[in-house]
Structure formats: C-alpha cells, structure tokens
Amino acid sequence: MPKKSAAQSLLEKADKKAASSGGWFSSNNSKWEEAGDLYQQAANAFKIDKLFKEAGDAHAREAECRENCKEINDAANAWWNAAKAYKRGYPDLAIAALSHTVTFLTQAGRFRQAADREKEIAQVYIQEKQDLNKGCKSYERAGEWYAQEDATATANACFKDAADLHAELENYAAAIARYDQVANASLGSNLTKYSVKDYWLRAGLCALAMGDAVGCRRNITRYSSQDTTFSSTRECKFLDFLIEALEAGDQAAFTEAVVEYDQIMKLDNWKTSILLKIKKSIAEEPSML
C-alpha cells in the first residue's frame, strides 16, 4: 500500500476536523478555524507537489471554513489563493474562485481590491478562454470600481482595454464612447495628455470601420476644439488621408497612407486589424461606373 503524501494526510485531518461535532469545551468557531488552518496547510503541501487542482480545491474548502467563522477578509483571501492555484491549467475554476473573491471583497467595501480581482477575471477570459465579450464586461466593471476609488489612471487603462475589445467585437459605437471617455479623463493632466491623440485615432478608425466618414470628420472637428494641437498631429492627418481615400473609393491611396504612417509610427496589431477591415470595405463598395 503506497504511503500517503503529507498533503493527503493534512487533507484527511482537515476533513475530519470539519466533520466533527466539536467537544464540550470547544466552540463551533474554533472547529472551523482549525479545519481552515489544516486545509490551508494541505493546499500549500499540494503546491509543493505541483498538484494545483488539489491545491485549489483545498483552498476552496478553507474559504468555506473561514466563511463559517464569519471571517470575510480571510474567506476572500482563501478564494484568491484558490484562484491562483486554479490558474495553472483550470481557467473555469479560476474564474469561479475569483468571482467568490470579488463577492466577499465588495461585501467588505474593499472595492479597489475587488477591481484588481475583476481585472484578473478579464485576463483569464481573454487569454485562456478567448471570450472577448465576457472579458470586456469584466474590464468595464473593474474600471467602474477603480473610478469610484479615485484610481483614475488604472480605471482609464481598463476602459481603454474594454474599448479595444468592443472594437474587436465590432461594437464600434460602444468602443468610440469608451475612447472618448478615456480621452476626456486624460486631457486634464500633463502626465496623460500625450496619449489622447491615440485614443482619438482609435475612435476615428472605429467610425471608419462603421462606414461613417461623415461622423469621423465631425468627431475630428470636436476633438480639435477640445485640444487645438490635435489638427497638426500625425494621427489627425492620417485620419484625414483615410477619409479622402474612402470617399474616393481609392484603395491604392488608402494603402499608401497606411504604409507611410506605419513607417513613422509603427502600427500595432489592433490598428492593423481594423485598417484591414476598413480597406476591405472599399473593395466591397459597388462601382458607380
């Protein structure tokens, strides 16, 4: 008969303690505290053995013990530890554990930490599950919580990530609204003002992807009234060139503008992808001849 591992022995002790009725001289709370400590020790032992599913399960049982003791902060922490273990190959369980963490953190009024965990949920959805829609919703929720805790820069980063995802999902109007929101929040600070022209460029590209060159021109006029330097930027001139090429149905001029801009500013994957969609729309337009 194979020898039990240290982790397995600790787990059995924890299970036994959790199932016990307690004694004459022990409170129910002390039973759950002791069981929680044993589950935590078992989880750490499973991590040493690189058994991450088992480690996550032990932390989840620890969390339930902490909850039985009404130790909300400890329960949140145990669920977070479970999530970190589950992240090693078990994304659905990681999302569920992080969601429990968020519930306890919001109950305790710890919205900044809840936002951190909600952002982790977004990252698991995108990187592990390729679920852009749910990832986008989690980024927006995290952004709102950061904003109410006055963590403006972190909130804006989440809203910008949400905007990028809205655009990838072709929810262009929602993307434009988020880019405008982040740009407006960034205009007032010298530290963040430099990035505004990129947000406006992204919003402009979304308008062109919708086939709304008129709306894009109108937005450029509005952006230029908000920041008088915008009309002289490469980003604004690039949008102007793209609008002219689109209105002329000139795919060659469109491609030339993209190549010239890329040589100076280097397009990222997001911009390359949306520009390809816009270029394709030129080819699909019926000829007037």
C-alpha positions in Angstrom: 0.0 0.0 0.0 1.6 3.3 -1.1 2.5 5.8 1.6 0.2 8.8 1.9 1.7 12.2 0.9 1.9 14.9 3.5 -0.7 16.8 1.6 -3.1 13.9 1.6 -2.7 13.3 5.3 -3.3 17.0 6.1 -6.4 17.0 3.9 -7.8 14.0 5.7 -7.2 15.7 9.1 -8.9 18.8 7.8 -11.9 16.8 6.6 -12.1 15.0 9.9 -12.0 18.3 11.8 -14.6 19.9 9.6 -17.0 16.9 10.0 -16.5 16.7 13.8 -19.2 17.9 16.2 -16.8 19.7 18.5 -16.4 18.9 22.2 -17.9 20.2 25.4 -15.1 22.8 25.7 -14.7 23.9 22.1 -16.8 26.4 20.2 -18.1 25.8 16.7 -16.0 28.7 15.6 -12.8 27.1 16.8 -13.6 23.9 14.9 -13.9 25.9 11.7 -10.8 27.9 12.4 -8.7 24.7 13.0 -10.2 23.0 9.9 -9.5 26.1 7.8 -5.9 26.2 9.0 -5.5 22.5 8.1 -7.0 23.0 4.7 -4.6 25.9 4.1 -1.6 23.7 5.1 -2.9 20.9 2.8 -3.2 23.4 -0.1 0.4 24.5 0.4 1.6 20.9 0.6 -0.2 20.2 -2.7 1.5 23.2 -4.3 4.9 21.7 -3.3 3.9 18.5 -5.1 2.7 20.7 -8.1 -0.8 19.3 -7.7 -2.5 22.6 -8.5 -6.1 21.4 -8.9 -5.9 19.7 -5.5 -4.3 22.8 -4.0 -7.1 25.0 -5.4 -9.8 22.6 -4.0 -8.2 22.7 -0.6 -8.1 26.5 -0.6 -11.8 26.5 -1.6 -12.7 24.3 1.4 -10.5 26.6 3.6 -12.6 29.5 2.2 -15.8 27.8 3.3 -14.5 27.3 6.8 -13.5 31.0 7.0 -16.9 31.9 5.9 -18.5 29.7 8.6 -16.4 31.7 11.1 -17.7 35.0 9.5 -14.1 35.9 8.7 -15.0 37.7 5.4 -11.5 39.0 4.7 -9.9 35.6 5.3 -12.5 33.9 3.1 -11.7 36.4 0.3 -8.0 35.7 0.6 -8.6 31.9 0.6 -10.7 32.1 -2.6 -7.9 34.3 -4.2 -5.3 31.7 -3.2 -7.6 29.0 -4.8 -7.8 31.1 -8.0 -4.0 31.4 -8.2 -3.7 27.6 -8.0 -6.5 27.0 -10.5 -4.8 29.4 -12.9 -2.3 26.7 -13.5 -4.4 25.0 -16.1 -8.0 25.3 -14.8 -9.4 28.6 -16.1 -13.1 27.9 -15.4 -12.4 27.1 -11.8 -10.1 30.2 -11.6 -12.9 32.4 -12.8 -15.3 30.9 -10.3 -12.9 31.3 -7.4 -12.1 34.9 -8.4 -15.8 35.7 -8.6 -16.2 34.4 -5.0 -13.3 36.6 -4.0 -14.9 39.7 -5.6 -18.2 38.9 -3.8 -16.5 38.9 -0.4 -14.4 42.0 -1.1 -17.4 44.1 -2.2 -19.3 42.9 0.9 -16.4 44.2 2.9 -16.3 47.5 1.0 -12.9 46.8 -0.4 -13.7 48.0 -4.0 -10.1 48.7 -5.0 -9.1 45.1 -4.3 -12.3 43.8 -5.9 -11.4 45.8 -9.1 -7.9 44.1 -9.0 -9.5 40.7 -8.9 -12.2 41.6 -11.6 -9.3 42.7 -13.8 -7.8 39.2 -13.3 -11.1 37.7 -14.4 -11.0 39.7 -17.6 -7.5 38.5 -18.3 -8.4 34.8 -17.8 -11.4 35.2 -20.1 -9.3 36.7 -22.8 -6.0 34.8 -22.5 -7.4 31.4 -21.6 -11.0 31.3 -22.8 -10.8 33.6 -25.8 -14.1 35.0 -24.6 -13.7 38.7 -25.6 -17.3 39.6 -24.7 -17.1 38.5 -21.0 -13.5 39.9 -20.8 -14.8 43.2 -22.0 -17.6 43.3 -19.3 -15.1 42.4 -16.6 -12.8 45.2 -17.7 -15.7 47.7 -17.6 -16.8 46.6 -14.1 -13.2 46.8 -12.9 -12.9 50.3 -14.4 -16.0 51.5 -12.7 -14.8 50.3 -9.3 -11.3 51.8 -9.8 -13.0 55.1 -10.8 -15.2 55.2 -7.6 -12.0 54.7 -5.6 -10.3 57.6 -7.4 -7.8 55.3 -9.1 -8.3 57.3 -12.3 -5.3 56.1 -14.3 -6.0 52.4 -13.6 -9.7 52.9 -14.4 -8.8 54.5 -17.7 -6.5 51.6 -18.6 -9.4 49.2 -18.0 -11.8 51.3 -20.0 -9.2 51.5 -22.9 -8.8 47.7 -22.8 -12.6 47.4 -22.9 -12.8 49.8 -25.9 -10.2 47.8 -27.8 -12.3 44.7 -27.1 -15.6 46.4 -28.2 -13.9 47.2 -31.5 -12.6 43.7 -32.0 -16.2 42.5 -31.4 -17.3 45.2 -33.9 -19.3 47.1 -31.3 -17.9 50.2 -32.8 -20.3 52.8 -31.2 -19.6 51.4 -27.7 -15.8 51.5 -28.5 -16.0 55.1 -29.6 -17.9 56.1 -26.4 -15.2 54.5 -24.2 -12.3 56.0 -26.2 -14.0 59.4 -25.8 -14.5 58.9 -22.1 -10.8 57.9 -21.6 -9.6 60.8 -23.7 -11.8 63.3 -21.8 -10.4 62.0 -18.5 -6.8 62.2 -19.8 -7.0 65.8 -21.1 -6.7 67.5 -17.8 -3.3 66.0 -16.8 0.1 66.7 -18.4 1.1 63.1 -17.5 -1.7 61.5 -19.5 -2.4 64.2 -22.2 0.1 62.8 -24.6 -2.0 59.6 -25.1 -5.2 61.4 -26.0 -4.3 61.6 -29.7 -4.0 57.8 -29.9 -7.5 57.4 -28.2 -9.0 59.8 -30.8 -7.2 58.0 -33.6 -8.7 54.7 -32.4 -12.2 56.3 -32.1 -11.8 57.7 -35.7 -10.8 54.3 -37.1 -13.9 52.7 -35.4 -16.1 55.4 -37.1 -14.5 54.5 -40.5 -15.0 50.8 -39.8 -18.7 51.6 -39.4 -18.6 53.3 -42.8 -19.3 56.6 -41.1 -16.8 59.0 -42.7 -19.1 62.0 -42.0 -19.3 61.1 -38.3 -15.5 60.7 -38.3 -15.0 64.2 -39.8 -17.5 65.6 -37.2 -15.6 64.0 -34.4 -12.2 65.3 -35.6 -13.7 68.8 -35.5 -14.9 68.2 -32.0 -11.5 66.8 -30.9 -9.7 69.8 -32.4 -11.9 72.1 -30.4 -11.0 70.2 -27.2 -7.3 70.3 -28.0 -6.2 72.8 -30.6 -2.9 70.9 -31.2 -4.7 67.8 -32.5 -5.3 69.1 -36.0 -1.5 69.3 -36.6 -0.7 65.8 -35.3 0.2 62.8 -37.5 -2.8 61.0 -36.1 -5.3 63.6 -37.3 -3.6 64.0 -40.7 -3.6 60.2 -41.1 -7.4 60.1 -40.4 -7.9 62.9 -43.0 -6.0 60.9 -45.6 -8.0 57.8 -44.9 -11.3 59.7 -45.1 -10.3 61.1 -48.5 -9.3 57.7 -49.8 -12.5 56.2 -48.6 -14.7 58.9 -50.1 -12.9 58.5 -53.4 -13.1 54.7 -53.2 -9.3 54.7 -53.8 -7.8 51.5 -52.3 -4.3 52.4 -53.6 -4.4 55.8 -51.9 -5.7 54.1 -48.7 -2.8 51.6 -48.7 -0.2 54.3 -49.4 -1.4 56.3 -46.4 -1.2 53.3 -44.2 2.3 52.3 -45.4 3.6 55.9 -44.9 2.1 56.1 -41.4 3.4 52.7 -40.4 7.0 53.8 -41.4 6.9 56.6 -38.9 4.6 55.4 -36.1 4.6 51.6 -36.4 1.1 50.2 -36.3 0.2 47.7 -33.6 -1.9 44.6 -34.1 -5.2 46.2 -33.2 -4.8 49.1 -35.7 -3.5 46.7 -38.4 -6.6 44.5 -37.9 -9.1 47.4 -38.1 -7.4 49.1 -41.0 -7.7 45.8 -43.0 -11.4 45.7 -42.3 -11.7 49.3 -43.5 -9.7 48.6 -46.6 -11.9 45.5 -47.4 -15.0 47.8 -47.2 -13.5 49.9 -50.1 -13.2 46.8 -52.2 -16.7 45.7 -51.4 -18.4 49.0 -52.4 -20.2 48.8 -55.7 -18.6 50.8 -58.5 -20.5 53.9 -59.6 -19.3 53.4 -63.2 
